[in-house]
Every structure is written in structure tokens, then in C-alpha cells.
């Protein structure tokens, strides 16, 4: 490990650490999930927020319209699944490089409270926003 007194070695070490961190984040962001041996799906990243009135789930899913998703609550878990199609399929273009995941996706998110009523999904800036209104006045 380089010491701070060796500036070029220290900078190189920091650069390598940052590259490793970026690769780790990329793997985490679009990790593949095998649900059955022949079926591989991807899992979109999600953020969950909560206040006394609602739970808000934000899923990063550019190119996926709400009508292409199934959203339901299953015993304290929010299930979101669907398909993101390849955008230029059938255009005659050959794929040269793909980093954005396509195909079937599925995400299960443990809900922080029960008694939630799912509102109509919203789409903003490549994210799907799911609002779950609390029926119990915020009690857990």
C-alpha cells in the first residue's frame, strides 16, 4: 500500500479503489436473479421512503411504462414484475454492446408497515414511483 508521501503511488491506489467501487456498484445496481433454471430476470434498484401518511417506493426502470408492470402486495411484501423489451428489436440493427438490462424483471420489497393501499403508479425521470397510503393513520 502506498503512503500519502508517495503522491503518484497514493493517487494510483485511490484510482484503483474508485474503479473497484464503481464496478461493485454496477453489479449491485443491475444484479441478475435466477427464479428458475431456464429463466433469468434482472432486479431494478429501489429506494423506499416513509412518513406518517404513506410509504413511497422509487424504482429505477427507464423505458418501462406502468402498463408493462404487475404491481401487488403479498403479505407485507411489494411485488413488482414485468418485461423491458429491447428498444430497437426488429429494426435490423445488430447489438454491438449492451449494459442496460432487458427482458423479465422482478423485485420484492419488504414493506415497513401493513395496511397499505397502493395508489396509481407514476413515472418521472426514468423512475416508477409507487405510493402506498397508510390506512392505519401511521401506526405500526
Secondary structure, 3 states (H helix, E strand, C coil): CCCCCCHHHHHHHHHHHHHHHHHHHHHHHCCEEEEECCEEEECCCEEEEECCCEEEEEEECCCCCHHHEEEEEECCEEEEEEEECCCCCCCCCCCCCCCCCCEEEEEEEECCCCCEEECCCEEECCEEEEEEEECCCCCC
